């Protein structure tokens, strides 16, 4: 038998690629990148969205894993690669989505409760009544909300038959989706998460980098359920031999938005990006400084390639690209999301129509779980084009609300916004974003920045890329959007939007 061994330096030459797993809210994806950060192959598979009751959103954890597994195999086949061609696997994921499974069997005890799910809103109201709001903000950097994982874990323990007893017997494990994937990739050998995902649970002390005992006690969550927390770039374990035809280091993990921030090379304080996905997520790197937002933003931990922990301010828009899915699937107004641009550009404006897509409440900077979607300004002259344009513009308006909150909190002048995600390919939307926010919008050539960030984190862990400076050289501009509208026009549009939002927030009191 002949055996071969390689140093990291030698391995860089022999192994050419990094595999990134991008596990999102509506689909699982696998993208293979080369050393220049170029896409070699990709595969995607949608999976079922489960809505048991109004406001409830679930996924089947086994379907998450099986769909992710199938796209890994497909991408590998498309790229004609074998296991030895990969230096590592990086993972990025929908963040707050909560999975609880049996430690002994590896089987989930309930469906994954998705970040969009509002079933625990009353639990969060009770937490505030109990005087823990300040504790949550100061310890976790988050604003108490049903969005985050803590109340979802508590709900499972309280409502799934036998769950509480199993938890007390140390037989249950909790994980966000990264943890679930790593657990299955490593054949149940590794129960781990990274700092970015831990910081989204509403249970993690972001200053002392540990699980908070007081919050665990409040939610009645045994500490034994929680994964070990490690940096975003390190070797967590190795994939099971049979999955890809050989064992590969699993060596990068970050929540999707932190991964996108890293993939956009926003390494310095003051640099910001917005991802236009199902929701929209705007993050600004604040370096080692923690800002206590007065404008409804949250503090989160950024992905890093070393043990140094940096922070970011984040604003979450719950419904971004999902409003276009609604137009397509729910109202059947458009056949595909890209067609929306054609309709929007047929008219000069929305004719006074505003759509506030608060389908699952409103996120930053409002944080109102009870808000409902609103359409205002309809007249007899309103046509399909006005409706579609208003839906597109709503994505930019919501993003701008977050930008303005961020500027007020940090006093940092945002000169440029880097963009990514599926909807960033829409030129109309990007131009309107530049106009309404009065800033440059930069779209890179590679808009797969979420997966790319996961790939970079994995590659840095094994020396495939030597440094962040090397990675920066891969970032290339595709298009720059410059504001073209006048200040008075911008003000008029924003005043109309603010009025529409007020109606949306009034809904629960009407």
RODO-2510 file (C-alpha; in nm, 4 decimals, decimal comma):
residues 510
     n   res          X          Y          Z
     1     x     0,0000     0,0000     0,0000
     2     x     0,1302     0,3433    -0,0939
     3     x     0,0333     0,6308     0,1325
     4     x     0,0655     1,0021     0,0721
     5     x     0,0843     1,2853     0,3176
     6     x     0,0808     1,6548     0,2389
     7     x     0,1722     1,9640     0,4309
     8     x    -0,0798     2,2494     0,4170
     9     x     0,1415     2,4207     0,1618
    10     x     0,1479     2,1085    -0,0571
    11     x    -0,2246     2,0577    -0,0030
    12     x    -0,2917     2,4033    -0,1435
    13     x    -0,1470     2,2895    -0,4729
    14     x    -0,3158     1,9500    -0,4847
    15     x    -0,6612     2,0479    -0,3526
    16     x    -0,8214     2,3141    -0,5667
    17     x    -1,1639     2,3876    -0,4301
    18     x    -1,3783     2,4765    -0,1320
    19     x    -1,7336     2,3485    -0,0948
    20     x    -1,9837     2,5921     0,0550
    21     x    -2,3181     2,4740     0,1904
    22     x    -2,5744     2,7548     0,1843
    23     x    -2,8750     2,6366     0,3777
    24     x    -3,1433     2,9041     0,3367
    25     x    -3,5039     2,9551     0,4363
    26     x    -3,6598     2,8208     0,1187
    27     x    -3,3843     2,6107    -0,0389
    28     x    -3,0597     2,4261     0,0210
    29     x    -2,7685     2,5110    -0,2042
    30     x    -2,4171     2,3917    -0,2612
    31     x    -2,1604     2,6065    -0,4395
    32     x    -1,8058     2,5037    -0,5233
    33     x    -1,5489     2,7864    -0,5423
    34     x    -1,1954     2,7968    -0,6765
    35     x    -0,9015     2,9949    -0,5355
    36     x    -1,0106     3,3135    -0,7172
    37     x    -1,3528     3,2958    -0,5547
    38     x    -1,5165     3,1971    -0,8834
    39     x    -1,8155     2,9633    -0,8979
    40     x    -1,7144     2,6253    -1,0407
    41     x    -2,0484     2,4511    -0,9927
    42     x    -2,3688     2,4982    -0,7997
    43     x    -2,6846     2,3093    -0,7237
    44     x    -3,0046     2,4110    -0,5492
    45     x    -3,3111     2,2353    -0,4182
    46     x    -3,6206     2,3920    -0,2673
    47     x    -3,7916     2,2242     0,0249
    48     x    -4,1348     2,2352     0,1817
    49     x    -4,2558     2,5332     0,3860
    50     x    -4,4952     2,4180     0,6574
    51     x    -4,7627     2,6536     0,7992
    52     x    -4,9581     2,4621     1,0687
    53     x    -5,1402     2,7750     1,1925
    54     x    -5,1499     3,1451     1,0973
    55     x    -4,8140     3,3022     1,1846
    56     x    -4,6474     2,9606     1,2375
    57     x    -4,3627     2,8544     1,0063
    58     x    -4,1838     2,5179     1,0211
    59     x    -3,9397     2,3026     0,8235
    60     x    -3,8755     1,9304     0,8361
    61     x    -3,5159     1,8966     0,9714
    62     x    -3,4690     1,5659     0,7894
    63     x    -3,5692     1,7342     0,4633
    64     x    -3,3210     2,0151     0,5345
    65     x    -3,0470     1,7540     0,5680
    66     x    -3,1577     1,5375     0,2733
    67     x    -3,1913     1,8384     0,0404
    68     x    -2,8497     1,9643     0,1478
    69     x    -2,6989     1,6215     0,0949
    70     x    -2,8475     1,5883    -0,2530
    71     x    -2,7146     1,9258    -0,3745
    72     x    -2,3683     1,8438    -0,2388
    73     x    -2,3612     1,5261    -0,4451
    74     x    -2,5067     1,7076    -0,7500
    75     x    -2,2515     1,9932    -0,7345
    76     x    -1,9714     1,7425    -0,6983
    77     x    -2,0966     1,5532    -1,0039
    78     x    -2,1327     1,8734    -1,2075
    79     x    -1,7763     1,9796    -1,1260
    80     x    -1,6275     1,6329    -1,1887
    81     x    -1,4511     1,6491    -0,8538
    82     x    -1,3610     1,3925    -0,5929
    83     x    -1,3161     1,4298    -0,2191
    84     x    -0,9412     1,4860    -0,2457
    85     x    -1,0042     1,7954    -0,4610
    86     x    -1,1533     1,9800    -0,1633
    87     x    -0,9597     2,1531     0,1115
    88     x    -1,2692     2,1939     0,3245
    89     x    -1,6405     2,2485     0,3665
    90     x    -1,7845     2,5802     0,4848
    91     x    -2,1415     2,6206     0,6079
    92     x    -2,3711     2,9197     0,6131
    93     x    -2,7290     2,8997     0,7272
    94     x    -3,0601     3,0568     0,8128
    95     x    -2,9792     3,1573     1,1656
    96     x    -3,2428     3,1589     1,4398
    97     x    -3,4293     2,8534     1,3101
    98     x    -3,4428     2,6028     1,5937
    99     x    -3,3987     2,2244     1,5868
   100     x    -3,4153     1,9884     1,8847
   101     x    -3,3238     1,6234     1,8464
   102     x    -3,2699     1,3086     2,0489
   103     x    -2,9033     1,2590     2,1368
   104     x    -2,9320     0,8812     2,1287
   105     x    -3,1244     0,8377     1,8021
   106     x    -3,0260     1,1556     1,6144
   107     x    -3,3949     1,2012     1,5267
   108     x    -3,5659     1,5414     1,5621
   109     x    -3,8432     1,5455     1,8215
   110     x    -4,0327     1,8197     1,6363
   111     x    -4,0159     2,0174     1,3142
   112     x    -3,7641     2,3000     1,2924
   113     x    -3,9294     2,6227     1,4106
   114     x    -3,8277     2,8843     1,1541
   115     x    -3,6977     3,2315     1,2351
   116     x    -4,0123     3,3807     1,0746
   117     x    -4,2431     3,1970     1,3149
   118     x    -4,4429     3,4190     1,5542
   119     x    -4,5942     3,1510     1,7827
   120     x    -4,3902     3,2618     2,0850
   121     x    -4,4780     3,6337     2,0697
   122     x    -4,6794     3,6088     2,3939
   123     x    -4,3835     3,4379     2,5660
   124     x    -4,1713     3,7409     2,4767
   125     x    -4,4440     3,9757     2,6077
   126     x    -4,4274     3,7850     2,9384
   127     x    -4,0452     3,8175     2,9454
   128     x    -4,0808     4,1938     2,9160
   129     x    -4,3459     4,1986     3,1907
   130     x    -4,1032     4,0005     3,4077
   131     x    -3,8477     4,2816     3,3700
   132     x    -3,5867     4,0955     3,1616
   133     x    -3,5827     4,3214     2,8539
   134     x    -3,2812     4,5229     2,9729
   135     x    -3,0967     4,2035     3,0695
   136     x    -3,1493     4,0557     2,7207
   137     x    -3,0342     4,3731     2,5421
   138     x    -2,7225     4,4217     2,7566
   139     x    -2,6163     4,0555     2,7604
   140     x    -2,7067     3,9281     2,4141
   141     x    -2,7132     4,2505     2,2093
   142     x    -3,0596     4,1498     2,0864
   143     x    -3,4032     4,3014     2,1327
   144     x    -3,6425     4,0496     2,2911
   145     x    -3,8438     3,8986     2,0085
   146     x    -4,0003     3,5718     1,8972
   147     x    -3,7586     3,5891     1,6023
   148     x    -3,4701     3,4442     1,8072
   149     x    -3,4127     3,0863     1,9192
   150     x    -3,4599     3,0952     2,2975
   151     x    -3,8393     3,1090     2,3109
   152     x    -3,8619     2,8531     2,0291
   153     x    -3,6566     2,6003     2,2329
   154     x    -3,8751     2,6709     2,5375
   155     x    -4,1898     2,6167     2,3311
   156     x    -4,0683     2,2754     2,2106
   157     x    -3,9784     2,1679     2,5640
   158     x    -4,3190     2,2767     2,6952
   159     x    -4,5401     2,1528     2,4113
   160     x    -4,3872     1,8351     2,2674
   161     x    -4,4907     1,5245     2,4593
   162     x    -4,2036     1,3824     2,6644
   163     x    -3,9596     1,6584     2,5666
   164     x    -3,9179     1,8039     2,9129
   165     x    -3,8374     1,4660     3,0679
   166     x    -3,5847     1,3848     2,7926
   167     x    -3,4212     1,7262     2,8431
   168     x    -3,3936     1,6706     3,2181
   169     x    -3,2295     1,3338     3,1458
   170     x    -2,9702     1,5081     2,9182
   171     x    -3,1027     1,3189     2,6154
   172     x    -3,1818     1,6188     2,3927
   173     x    -2,9606     1,8410     2,1805
   174     x    -3,0409     2,1847     2,0424
   175     x    -2,8899     2,3449     1,7409
   176     x    -2,9379     2,6136     1,4843
   177     x    -2,9146     2,4799     1,1298
   178     x    -2,5312     2,4968     1,1171
   179     x    -2,5147     2,2709     1,4224
   180     x    -2,7637     2,0279     1,2718
   181     x    -2,5677     2,0048     0,9458
   182     x    -2,2294     1,9612     1,1168
   183     x    -2,3788     1,6944     1,3439
   184     x    -2,5044     1,4985     1,0415
   185     x    -2,1933     1,5590     0,8288
   186     x    -1,9736     1,4202     1,1067
   187     x    -2,2058     1,1229     1,1723
   188     x    -2,3156     1,2598     1,5099
   189     x    -1,9616     1,3040     1,6437
   190     x    -1,9592     1,6845     1,6702
   191     x    -2,2089     1,9118     1,8474
   192     x    -2,0839     2,2631     1,7838
   193     x    -2,1817     2,6106     1,6676
   194     x    -1,9871     2,9271     1,5968
   195     x    -1,9954     3,2677     1,7661
   196     x    -2,2164     3,4246     1,4978
   197     x    -2,4937     3,1669     1,5286
   198     x    -2,4672     3,1529     1,9075
   199     x    -2,5171     3,5297     1,9166
   200     x    -2,8619     3,4841     1,7536
   201     x    -3,0105     3,2516     2,0147
   202     x    -3,0894     3,5197     2,2796
   203     x    -2,9018     3,2965     2,5243
   204     x    -2,5397     3,3951     2,4536
   205     x    -2,3352     3,6568     2,6390
   206     x    -2,1610     3,8411     2,3529
   207     x    -1,9135     4,0180     2,5827
   208     x    -1,7978     3,7184     2,7856
   209     x    -1,8552     3,4686     2,5012
   210     x    -2,0486     3,2103     2,7007
   211     x    -2,4016     3,0807     2,7498
   212     x    -2,5855     3,2950     3,0041
   213     x    -2,7012     3,1006     3,3103
   214     x    -2,9781     3,3464     3,4091
   215     x    -3,1450     3,3376     3,0670
   216     x    -3,1157     2,9582     3,0496
   217     x    -3,2840     2,9362     3,3890
   218     x    -3,5620     3,1753     3,2832
   219     x    -3,6442     2,9728     2,9727
   220     x    -3,5899     2,6429     3,1620
   221     x    -3,3379     2,5190     2,9065
   222     x    -3,0784     2,2686     3,0373
   223     x    -2,7245     2,3745     2,9479
   224     x    -2,6510     2,0146     2,8401
   225     x    -2,8661     2,0746     2,5282
   226     x    -2,6426     2,3520     2,3984
   227     x    -2,3553     2,3091     2,1539
   228     x    -1,9932     2,4031     2,2139
   229     x    -1,9175     2,7502     2,0723
   230     x    -1,6100     2,8040     1,8546
   231     x    -1,4716     3,0651     1,6086
   232     x    -1,6216     3,0831     1,2588
   233     x    -1,3018     2,9601     1,0968
   234     x    -1,1574     2,6439     1,2486
   235     x    -1,1668     2,2682     1,1960
   236     x    -1,4806     2,1427     1,3739
   237     x    -1,4512     1,7847     1,2521
   238     x    -1,4433     1,5730     0,9364
   239     x    -1,7203     1,4609     0,7054
   240     x    -1,8244     1,0970     0,7099
   241     x    -1,6312     0,8994     0,4471
   242     x    -1,9404     0,7749     0,2644
   243     x    -2,0968     1,1148     0,1937
   244     x    -1,8634     1,2541    -0,0744
   245     x    -1,6334     0,9600    -0,1305
   246     x    -1,3795     1,0628     0,1319
   247     x    -1,3385     1,2574     0,4518
   248     x    -1,3170     1,6391     0,4179
   249     x    -1,2519     1,8940     0,6962
   250     x    -1,5650     2,0811     0,8046
   251     x    -1,3870     2,4021     0,8864
   252     x    -1,6042     2,7101     0,8423
   253     x    -1,9433     2,8149     0,9759
   254     x    -2,1275     3,1429     1,0033
   255     x    -2,4840     3,2652     1,0043
   256     x    -2,5907     3,3726     0,6573
   257     x    -2,5702     3,7475     0,7130
   258     x    -2,2332     3,7420     0,8869
   259     x    -2,1061     3,5156     0,6097
   260     x    -2,2266     3,7683     0,3500
   261     x    -2,0517     4,0515     0,5388
   262     x    -1,7310     3,8459     0,5261
   263     x    -1,7841     3,7509     0,1610
   264     x    -1,8273     4,1208     0,0766
   265     x    -1,4878     4,1868     0,2397
   266     x    -1,6398     4,4295     0,4931
   267     x    -1,3508     4,3699     0,7319
   268     x    -1,3143     4,7274     0,8634
   269     x    -1,5335     4,9292     1,0986
   270     x    -1,7892     5,1385     0,9077
   271     x    -1,8193     4,9042     0,6087
   272     x    -2,1727     4,7797     0,5395
   273     x    -2,3658     4,5385     0,3197
   274     x    -2,7271     4,4541     0,2544
   275     x    -2,8420     4,1100     0,1482
   276     x    -3,1657     4,0952    -0,0500
   277     x    -3,2997     3,7464     0,0160
   278     x    -3,6308     3,6219     0,1542
   279     x    -3,5797     3,8982     0,4075
   280     x    -3,3276     4,1820     0,3899
   281     x    -3,0410     4,2064     0,6300
   282     x    -2,8197     4,5076     0,6643
   283     x    -2,4997     4,4765     0,8672
   284     x    -2,2379     4,7375     0,9477
   285     x    -1,9035     4,6274     1,0895
   286     x    -1,8330     4,8242     1,4094
   287     x    -1,4943     4,6621     1,4888
   288     x    -1,4404     4,5839     1,8568
   289     x    -1,6974     4,8452     1,9658
   290     x    -2,0417     4,7415     2,0891
   291     x    -2,3098     5,0019     2,0116
   292     x    -2,6214     5,0000     2,2260
   293     x    -2,8739     5,0966     1,9624
   294     x    -3,1403     5,3513     2,0483
   295     x    -3,3092     5,2928     1,7129
   296     x    -3,4219     4,9334     1,7289
   297     x    -3,1094     4,7718     1,5838
   298     x    -2,9362     4,4716     1,7299
   299     x    -2,5735     4,3985     1,8056
   300     x    -2,4304     4,0780     1,6695
   301     x    -2,0906     3,9084     1,6408
   302     x    -1,9184     3,9145     1,3022
   303     x    -1,7470     3,6191     1,1405
   304     x    -1,3741     3,6194     1,1921
   305     x    -1,0805     3,4118     1,0775
   306     x    -0,9131     3,4132     1,4178
   307     x    -1,0028     3,4232     1,7869
   308     x    -1,0503     3,8002     1,7763
   309     x    -1,4187     3,8894     1,8195
   310     x    -1,5631     4,1878     1,6368
   311     x    -1,9174     4,3186     1,6319
   312     x    -2,1744     4,4544     1,3911
   313     x    -2,4989     4,6469     1,4046
   314     x    -2,7772     4,4698     1,2220
   315     x    -3,1212     4,5573     1,1023
   316     x    -3,3519     4,2805     0,9833
   317     x    -3,6323     4,3279     0,7323
   318     x    -3,8609     4,0254     0,7592
   319     x    -4,0129     4,0442     0,4107
   320     x    -3,7805     4,1450     0,1269
   321     x    -3,7691     3,9191    -0,1779
   322     x    -4,0587     3,7250    -0,0223
   323     x    -4,2950     4,0043    -0,1330
   324     x    -4,2120     3,9178    -0,4944
   325     x    -4,2745     3,5473    -0,4217
   326     x    -4,6138     3,6545    -0,2855
   327     x    -4,6923     3,8468    -0,6042
   328     x    -4,5883     3,5417    -0,8067
   329     x    -4,7406     3,2547    -0,6072
   330     x    -5,0124     3,4170    -0,3968
   331     x    -5,1593     3,6797    -0,6286
   332     x    -5,0217     3,5372    -0,9563
   333     x    -4,9485     3,8896    -1,0807
   334     x    -4,6104     3,7964    -1,2250
   335     x    -4,4736     3,4754    -1,3722
   336     x    -4,1235     3,5246    -1,2300
   337     x    -3,9535     3,7715    -0,9943
   338     x    -3,7210     3,9157    -1,2659
   339     x    -4,0317     4,0152    -1,4691
   340     x    -4,1205     4,2658    -1,1964
   341     x    -3,8637     4,5084    -1,3349
   342     x    -4,0387     4,5135    -1,6737
   343     x    -4,3667     4,6161    -1,5118
   344     x    -4,2038     4,8702    -1,2783
   345     x    -4,0258     5,0541    -1,5575
   346     x    -4,3412     5,0897    -1,7722
   347     x    -4,4588     5,3700    -1,5399
   348     x    -4,2923     5,6766    -1,3871
   349     x    -4,4011     5,6135    -1,0296
   350     x    -4,6510     5,4216    -0,8149
   351     x    -4,9169     5,6934    -0,8479
   352     x    -4,9170     5,7334    -0,4693
   353     x    -4,9502     5,3628    -0,3861
   354     x    -4,7451     5,2229    -0,0969
   355     x    -4,7275     4,8568     0,0044
   356     x    -4,5940     4,7702     0,3513
   357     x    -4,5368     4,3907     0,3471
   358     x    -4,5663     4,3281     0,7210
   359     x    -4,6808     3,9688     0,6648
   360     x    -4,4974     3,8410     0,9724
   361     x    -4,4877     4,1665     1,1692
   362     x    -4,2272     4,4382     1,1193
   363     x    -3,8588     4,3971     1,2021
   364     x    -3,6036     4,6741     1,2529
   365     x    -3,6352     4,9494     1,3500
   366     x    -4,0013     4,8950     1,4566
   367     x    -4,0040     4,5445     1,6055
   368     x    -4,3797     4,5059     1,6054
   369     x    -4,4865     4,1386     1,5878
   370     x    -4,8526     4,2334     1,5540
   371     x    -4,8244     4,4615     1,2495
   372     x    -5,0078     4,3406     0,9398
   373     x    -4,9466     4,4031     0,5711
   374     x    -5,1014     4,7229     0,4367
   375     x    -5,1668     4,8751     0,0940
   376     x    -5,2539     5,2447     0,0886
   377     x    -5,3131     5,5085    -0,1751
   378     x    -5,5315     5,2998    -0,4081
   379     x    -5,7432     5,4866    -0,6604
   380     x    -5,9499     5,3898    -0,9596
   381     x    -5,6435     5,4643    -1,1700
   382     x    -5,4245     5,2086    -0,9878
   383     x    -5,3072     4,9354    -1,2211
   384     x    -5,1109     4,6159    -1,1951
   385     x    -4,7880     4,8013    -1,2776
   386     x    -4,8354     5,0421    -0,9855
   387     x    -4,8949     4,7520    -0,7503
   388     x    -4,5827     4,5638    -0,8632
   389     x    -4,3666     4,8753    -0,8526
   390     x    -4,4907     4,9538    -0,5001
   391     x    -4,3959     4,5999    -0,3930
   392     x    -4,0446     4,6402    -0,5341
   393     x    -4,0018     4,9841    -0,3799
   394     x    -4,1129     4,8505    -0,0404
   395     x    -3,7918     4,6464    -0,0249
   396     x    -3,5814     4,9624    -0,0682
   397     x    -3,7923     5,1679     0,1745
   398     x    -3,7585     4,9068     0,4489
   399     x    -3,3835     4,8885     0,3890
   400     x    -3,3599     5,2665     0,4074
   401     x    -3,5386     5,2671     0,7453
   402     x    -3,2576     5,0455     0,8735
   403     x    -2,9843     5,2588     0,7119
   404     x    -3,1177     5,5769     0,8730
   405     x    -3,1398     5,4086     1,2143
   406     x    -2,7813     5,2877     1,1754
   407     x    -2,6531     5,6340     1,0843
   408     x    -2,8250     5,7867     1,3868
   409     x    -2,6798     5,5230     1,6205
   410     x    -2,3213     5,5325     1,4955
   411     x    -2,2892     5,8820     1,3426
   412     x    -2,0921     5,7037     1,0662
   413     x    -2,1608     5,8479     0,7229
   414     x    -2,2495     5,5614     0,4901
   415     x    -2,1013     5,6570     0,1572
   416     x    -2,1391     5,3181    -0,0049
   417     x    -2,3642     5,0166     0,0427
   418     x    -2,2416     4,6812    -0,0887
   419     x    -2,5286     4,4592    -0,2020
   420     x    -2,5831     4,0904    -0,2669
   421     x    -2,8531     3,8252    -0,2707
   422     x    -3,0964     3,7278    -0,5455
   423     x    -3,2917     4,0558    -0,5649
   424     x    -2,9712     4,2618    -0,5959
   425     x    -2,9653     4,1509    -0,9613
   426     x    -3,2703     4,3770    -1,0160
   427     x    -3,1325     4,7020    -1,1637
   428     x    -3,4540     4,8959    -1,0979
   429     x    -3,4479     4,8040    -0,7291
   430     x    -3,0784     4,8882    -0,6905
   431     x    -3,1227     5,2284    -0,8579
   432     x    -3,4243     5,3064    -0,6396
   433     x    -3,2232     5,2014    -0,3314
   434     x    -2,9455     5,4430    -0,4299
   435     x    -3,1994     5,7195    -0,4919
   436     x    -3,4017     5,6794    -0,1734
   437     x    -3,0980     5,6276     0,0542
   438     x    -2,8855     5,8913    -0,1206
   439     x    -2,5744     5,6740    -0,1297
   440     x    -2,3662     5,4766    -0,3782
   441     x    -2,4728     5,1153    -0,4230
   442     x    -2,1999     4,8701    -0,5252
   443     x    -2,2920     4,5315    -0,6661
   444     x    -2,0020     4,2856    -0,7002
   445     x    -1,9497     4,0534    -0,9943
   446     x    -2,0111     3,7589    -0,7653
   447     x    -2,3397     3,8129    -0,5794
   448     x    -2,3152     3,4688    -0,4151
   449     x    -2,1422     3,6414    -0,1272
   450     x    -2,3127     3,4434     0,1492
   451     x    -2,1774     3,1124     0,0221
   452     x    -1,8490     3,2815    -0,0700
   453     x    -1,8069     3,4047     0,2891
   454     x    -1,8513     3,0484     0,4163
   455     x    -1,5958     2,9293     0,1610
   456     x    -1,3453     3,1965     0,2662
   457     x    -1,3820     3,1057     0,6339
   458     x    -1,3249     2,7380     0,5553
   459     x    -1,0306     2,8091     0,3243
   460     x    -0,8584     3,0359     0,5768
   461     x    -0,8825     2,7633     0,8428
   462     x    -0,6701     2,5262     0,6331
   463     x    -0,4366     2,7775     0,4654
   464     x    -0,6014     2,7689     0,1216
   465     x    -0,6056     3,1483     0,1469
   466     x    -0,3247     3,2970     0,3494
   467     x    -0,4977     3,6134     0,4701
   468     x    -0,7928     3,8482     0,4340
   469     x    -0,5748     4,0721     0,2164
   470     x    -0,5456     3,7881    -0,0347
   471     x    -0,9241     3,7507    -0,0308
   472     x    -0,9806     4,1239    -0,0896
   473     x    -0,8127     4,0912    -0,4284
   474     x    -1,0988     3,8609    -0,5371
   475     x    -1,3687     4,1298    -0,4849
   476     x    -1,4605     4,2874    -0,8209
   477     x    -1,7229     4,5560    -0,8931
   478     x    -2,0005     4,4686    -1,1386
   479     x    -2,2026     4,7897    -1,1308
   480     x    -2,2206     5,1162    -0,9382
   481     x    -2,5582     5,2867    -0,8858
   482     x    -2,5554     5,6616    -0,8170
   483     x    -2,8431     5,8734    -0,6771
   484     x    -3,0203     6,0712    -0,9500
   485     x    -3,3380     6,2093    -0,7881
   486     x    -3,3631     6,5523    -0,6220
   487     x    -3,3787     6,6051    -0,2464
   488     x    -3,7372     6,7375    -0,2496
   489     x    -3,8572     6,4377    -0,4492
   490     x    -3,6788     6,2024    -0,2076
   491     x    -3,8402     6,3751     0,0913
   492     x    -4,1881     6,3521    -0,0621
   493     x    -4,1480     5,9792    -0,1274
   494     x    -4,0133     5,9114     0,2228
   495     x    -4,2919     6,1122     0,3875
   496     x    -4,5462     5,8966     0,2036
   497     x    -4,3734     5,5778     0,3168
   498     x    -4,3622     5,6953     0,6802
   499     x    -4,7368     5,7614     0,6668
   500     x    -4,8027     5,4123     0,5237
   501     x    -4,5958     5,2521     0,8018
   502     x    -4,7982     5,4425     1,0650
   503     x    -5,1187     5,2864     0,9280
   504     x    -4,9513     4,9429     0,9426
   505     x    -4,8494     4,9887     1,3063
   506     x    -5,1995     5,1105     1,3988
   507     x    -5,3629     4,7873     1,2813
   508     x    -5,3685     4,6127     1,6188
   509     x    -5,5333     4,9143     1,7848
   510     x    -5,8044     4,9719     1,5244
***
